[in-house]
Amino acid sequence: MNWDQLEGKWKRFAGSARERWGKLTNNNWEIIAGKKDRLAGRIQEGYGAIKAMEEERADIGALAQKGTDCKSHAATRL
């Protein structure tokens, strides 16, 4: 998990809280803002997952170019 994923999860949590507050106070603008925040969090979380996957692929590619056994190195990182 990287920072983008963590921030995305936080935005989703904050958006959910904001949406619930809007429902509690019967404020439609807060409900909409909460939904927007949740969506932004999901997008950022997805970006973070893709970024982490690509960083892992780049690490494996760099190891392959060096001639290092990729599978043994990936197993030690976990």
C-alpha distances in whole Angstrom, upper triangle without the diagonal:
4,7,8,6,7,10,11,11,13,15,16,17,19,21,21,23,25,26,27,29,31,32,33,35,36,35,34,32,30,29,29,26,24,24,23,20,19,19,18,15,14,15,12,10,11,11,8,7,11,10,7,10,13,12,12,15,16,16,18,20,21,21,24,26,26,27,25,24,21,20,21,19,16,17,17,14,12
4,6,6,6,9,10,11,13,15,16,17,19,20,22,23,25,26,28,29,30,32,33,35,36,34,33,32,29,29,28,26,24,23,22,19,18,19,17,14,14,14,11,9,11,10,6,8,10,9,7,10,12,11,12,15,16,15,18,20,20,21,24,25,26,28,25,25,22,22,23,20,17,19,19,15,15
4,5,5,6,8,10,10,12,14,15,16,18,20,21,22,24,26,27,28,30,31,33,34,32,31,29,27,26,26,23,21,22,20,17,17,17,15,12,14,13,10,9,12,11,7,10,12,10,10,14,15,13,15,18,18,18,21,23,23,24,27,28,29,31,29,29,25,26,26,23,21,23,22,18,18
4,5,5,6,9,10,10,12,14,15,16,18,20,21,22,24,25,26,28,30,31,32,30,29,27,25,24,23,21,19,19,17,15,14,14,11,9,10,10,6,6,9,7,5,8,10,9,9,13,14,13,15,18,18,19,21,23,23,25,27,28,29,31,30,30,26,26,28,25,22,24,24,20,20
4,5,5,6,9,10,11,12,14,15,17,18,20,21,23,24,26,27,29,30,31,29,28,27,24,23,23,21,18,18,17,14,13,13,12,9,9,9,7,4,7,8,5,7,10,9,9,12,14,14,15,18,19,19,21,23,24,25,27,29,30,32,30,29,26,25,27,24,21,23,23,20,18
4,5,5,6,9,10,11,12,14,15,17,18,20,21,23,24,26,27,29,30,28,28,26,23,23,23,20,18,18,18,14,13,15,13,9,11,12,9,7,11,11,8,10,13,13,12,15,17,17,18,21,22,22,24,26,26,28,30,32,32,34,32,31,28,27,28,26,23,24,24,20,19
4,5,5,6,9,10,10,12,14,15,16,18,20,21,22,24,25,27,28,26,25,23,21,21,20,17,15,16,15,11,11,13,10,7,10,11,7,7,11,11,9,12,14,14,14,17,19,18,20,23,23,24,26,28,28,30,32,33,34,36,34,34,30,30,31,29,26,27,27,24,23
4,5,5,6,9,10,10,12,14,15,16,18,20,21,22,24,26,26,24,23,22,19,19,18,16,14,13,12,9,8,9,7,4,6,7,5,4,8,9,8,10,13,13,14,16,18,18,20,22,23,24,26,28,29,30,32,34,35,36,35,34,30,30,32,29,26,28,28,24,23
4,5,5,6,9,10,11,12,14,15,17,18,20,21,23,24,25,24,23,22,19,18,18,16,14,14,14,11,9,11,10,6,7,10,8,7,10,12,10,12,15,15,15,18,20,20,21,24,25,25,27,29,30,31,33,35,36,38,35,35,31,30,32,29,26,27,28,24,23
4,5,5,6,8,10,11,12,14,15,16,18,20,21,22,24,22,22,20,17,17,18,15,12,14,13,10,9,12,10,7,10,12,10,10,13,14,13,15,18,18,18,21,23,22,24,26,27,28,30,32,33,34,36,38,38,40,38,37,34,33,34,32,29,30,30,26,25
4,5,5,6,8,10,10,12,14,15,16,18,20,21,22,20,19,17,15,14,14,12,9,10,10,6,6,9,7,5,8,10,9,9,13,13,13,15,18,18,19,21,23,23,25,27,28,29,31,33,34,35,37,39,40,41,39,39,35,35,36,34,31,32,32,29,28
4,6,5,6,9,10,10,12,14,15,16,18,20,20,19,18,17,14,13,13,12,9,9,9,6,4,7,8,5,7,10,10,9,12,14,14,15,18,19,19,21,23,24,25,27,29,30,32,33,34,36,38,39,41,42,40,39,35,35,36,34,31,32,33,29,27
4,5,5,6,9,10,11,12,14,15,17,18,20,19,19,18,14,14,15,13,9,11,12,9,7,11,11,8,10,13,13,12,15,17,16,18,21,21,21,24,26,26,27,30,31,32,33,36,37,38,40,41,42,44,42,41,37,36,37,35,32,33,33,30,28
4,5,5,6,9,10,10,12,14,15,16,18,16,17,15,12,12,13,10,8,10,11,7,8,11,11,9,12,14,14,14,17,18,18,20,23,23,23,26,28,28,29,32,33,34,36,37,38,40,42,43,44,46,44,43,40,39,40,38,35,36,36,32,31
4,5,5,6,9,10,10,12,14,15,16,14,14,12,9,9,9,7,4,6,7,5,5,8,9,8,10,13,13,14,16,18,18,20,22,23,24,26,28,29,30,32,33,34,36,38,39,40,42,44,45,47,45,44,40,40,41,39,36,37,37,34,32
4,5,5,6,9,10,11,12,14,15,14,14,14,10,9,11,10,6,7,10,8,6,10,12,10,12,15,15,15,18,20,20,21,24,25,25,27,29,30,31,33,35,36,37,39,40,42,43,45,47,48,46,45,41,40,42,40,36,37,38,35,32
4,5,5,6,9,10,10,12,14,13,14,14,10,10,12,11,7,10,12,10,10,13,14,13,15,18,18,18,21,22,22,24,26,27,27,30,32,32,33,36,37,38,40,42,43,44,46,48,49,50,48,47,43,43,44,42,38,39,39,36,34
4,5,5,6,9,10,11,12,10,11,10,6,7,9,7,5,8,10,8,9,13,13,13,15,18,18,19,21,23,23,25,27,28,29,31,33,33,35,37,38,39,41,43,44,45,47,49,50,51,49,49,45,45,46,44,40,41,42,38,36
4,5,5,6,9,10,10,9,9,9,6,4,7,7,4,6,9,9,9,12,14,14,15,18,19,19,21,23,24,25,27,29,29,31,33,34,36,37,39,40,42,43,45,46,48,49,51,52,50,49,46,45,46,45,41,42,43,39,37
4,5,5,6,9,10,10,11,12,9,7,11,11,8,10,13,12,12,15,17,16,18,20,21,21,24,26,26,27,30,31,31,33,35,36,37,40,41,42,44,45,47,48,50,51,53,54,52,51,47,46,48,46,42,43,44,40,38
4,5,5,6,8,8,10,11,7,8,11,11,9,12,14,13,14,17,18,18,20,22,23,23,26,28,28,29,32,33,33,35,37,38,39,42,43,44,46,47,48,50,52,53,54,56,54,53,49,49,50,48,45,45,46,42,40
4,5,5,6,5,6,7,5,5,8,9,8,10,13,13,14,16,18,18,20,22,23,24,26,28,28,30,32,33,34,36,38,39,40,42,44,45,47,48,49,51,53,54,55,57,55,54,51,50,51,49,46,47,47,44,42
4,6,5,6,7,10,8,6,10,12,10,12,15,15,15,18,20,20,21,24,25,25,27,29,30,31,33,35,36,37,39,40,42,43,45,46,48,49,51,52,54,56,57,58,56,55,52,51,52,50,47,47,48,45,43
4,6,8,10,12,10,10,13,14,13,15,18,17,17,20,22,22,23,26,27,27,30,32,32,33,36,37,37,39,41,42,43,46,47,48,50,51,53,54,56,58,59,60,58,57,53,52,53,52,48,49,49,46,44
4,5,9,11,9,10,13,14,13,16,18,18,19,21,23,23,25,27,28,29,31,33,33,35,37,38,39,41,43,44,45,47,49,50,51,53,54,56,57,59,60,62,60,59,55,55,56,54,51,51,52,48,46
4,6,9,9,8,12,13,13,15,17,18,19,21,23,23,25,27,28,29,31,33,34,35,37,38,39,41,43,44,46,47,49,50,52,53,55,56,58,59,61,62,60,60,56,55,57,55,51,52,53,49,47
4,6,6,7,9,10,11,13,15,16,17,19,20,21,23,25,26,27,29,31,32,33,35,36,38,40,41,42,44,46,47,48,50,51,53,54,56,57,59,61,59,58,54,54,55,53,50,51,52,48,46
4,5,5,6,9,10,11,12,14,15,17,18,20,21,23,24,26,27,29,30,32,33,35,36,38,39,41,42,44,45,47,48,50,51,53,54,56,57,59,57,57,53,52,54,52,49,50,51,47,46
4,5,5,6,9,10,11,12,14,15,16,18,20,21,22,24,26,27,28,30,32,33,35,36,38,39,41,42,43,45,47,48,49,51,53,54,55,57,56,55,51,51,53,51,47,49,49,46,44
4,5,5,6,9,10,10,12,14,15,16,18,20,21,22,24,26,27,28,30,31,33,35,36,37,39,41,42,43,45,46,47,49,51,52,54,55,54,53,49,49,51,48,45,46,47,43,42
4,5,5,6,9,10,11,12,14,15,17,19,20,21,23,25,26,27,29,30,32,33,35,36,38,39,41,42,44,45,47,48,50,51,53,54,53,52,48,48,49,47,44,45,46,42,41
4,5,5,6,9,10,11,12,14,15,17,18,20,21,23,24,26,27,29,30,32,33,35,36,38,39,41,42,44,45,47,48,50,51,53,51,51,47,47,49,47,43,44,45,42,40
4,5,5,6,9,10,10,12,14,15,16,18,20,21,22,24,26,27,28,30,32,33,35,36,37,39,41,42,43,45,47,48,49,51,50,49,45,45,47,45,41,43,44,40,39
4,5,5,6,9,10,11,12,14,15,16,18,20,21,23,25,25,27,29,30,31,33,35,36,37,39,41,42,43,45,47,48,50,48,47,44,43,45,43,39,40,41,38,36
4,5,5,6,9,10,11,12,14,15,17,18,20,21,23,24,26,27,29,30,32,33,35,36,38,39,41,42,44,45,47,48,47,46,42,42,44,42,38,39,41,37,35
4,5,5,6,9,10,11,12,14,15,17,18,20,21,22,24,26,27,28,30,32,33,35,36,37,39,41,42,43,45,47,45,45,41,41,43,41,38,39,40,37,35
4,5,5,6,9,10,10,12,14,15,16,18,20,21,22,24,26,27,29,30,31,33,35,36,37,39,40,42,43,45,43,43,39,39,41,38,35,37,37,34,32
4,5,5,6,9,10,10,12,14,15,17,19,20,21,23,24,26,27,29,30,32,33,35,36,38,39,41,42,44,42,41,37,37,39,37,33,35,36,32,30
4,5,5,6,9,10,11,12,14,15,17,18,20,21,23,24,26,27,29,30,32,33,35,36,38,39,41,42,41,40,36,36,38,36,33,34,36,32,31
4,5,5,6,9,10,11,12,14,15,16,18,20,21,22,24,26,27,28,30,31,33,35,36,37,39,41,39,39,35,35,37,35,32,33,34,31,30
4,5,5,6,9,10,10,12,14,15,16,18,20,21,23,24,25,27,29,30,31,33,35,36,38,39,37,37,33,33,35,32,29,31,31,28,27
4,5,5,6,9,10,11,12,14,15,17,18,20,21,23,24,26,27,29,30,32,33,35,36,38,36,35,32,31,33,31,28,29,31,27,26
4,5,5,6,9,10,11,12,14,16,17,18,20,21,22,24,26,27,28,30,32,33,35,36,35,35,31,31,33,31,28,29,31,27,26
4,5,5,6,9,10,10,12,14,15,16,18,20,21,22,24,25,27,29,30,31,33,35,33,33,29,29,31,29,26,28,29,25,24
4,5,5,6,9,10,11,12,14,15,17,19,20,21,23,24,26,27,29,30,32,33,32,31,27,27,29,27,23,25,26,22,21
4,5,5,6,8,10,11,12,14,16,17,18,20,21,23,24,26,27,29,31,32,30,30,26,26,28,26,23,24,26,23,21
4,5,5,6,9,10,11,12,14,15,16,18,20,21,22,24,26,27,29,30,29,29,25,26,28,25,22,25,26,22,22
4,5,5,6,9,10,10,12,14,15,16,18,20,21,23,24,26,27,29,27,27,23,24,25,23,20,22,23,19,18
4,5,5,6,9,10,11,12,14,15,17,18,20,21,23,25,26,27,26,25,21,21,23,21,18,20,21,18,17
4,5,5,6,9,10,11,12,14,15,16,18,20,21,23,25,26,25,24,20,21,23,21,18,20,22,19,18
4,5,5,6,9,10,10,12,14,15,16,18,20,21,23,24,23,23,20,20,22,20,17,20,21,17,18
4,5,5,6,9,10,11,12,14,15,17,18,20,21,23,21,21,17,18,19,17,14,16,17,14,14
4,5,5,6,9,10,11,12,14,16,17,19,20,21,20,19,15,16,18,16,13,15,17,14,14
4,5,5,6,9,10,10,12,14,15,16,18,20,19,19,15,17,19,17,14,17,19,16,16
4,5,5,6,9,10,10,12,14,15,17,19,17,18,14,16,17,15,12,16,16,13,14
4,5,5,6,9,10,11,12,14,16,17,15,15,11,12,14,11,9,12,13,11,12
4,5,5,6,9,10,10,12,14,15,14,14,10,12,15,13,10,14,16,13,15
4,5,5,6,9,10,11,12,14,14,15,11,14,16,13,12,16,17,14,16
4,5,5,6,9,10,11,13,11,12,9,11,13,10,9,13,13,11,13
4,5,5,6,9,10,11,9,9,6,9,11,9,8,11,13,11,13
4,5,5,6,9,10,10,11,8,11,14,12,11,15,16,15,17
4,5,5,6,9,9,11,9,13,14,11,12,16,16,15,18
4,5,5,6,5,7,6,10,11,8,10,13,13,13,16
4,5,5,6,7,6,10,12,10,11,15,16,15,18
4,5,8,10,10,14,15,13,15,18,18,18,21
4,6,9,10,13,14,12,14,17,17,17,20
4,7,8,12,12,11,14,16,17,17,20
4,6,9,9,8,11,13,13,14,17
4,6,6,7,9,10,11,13,15
4,6,5,6,9,10,11,13
4,5,5,6,9,10,11
4,6,5,6,9,10
4,5,5,6,9
4,5,5,7
4,5,6
4,5
4
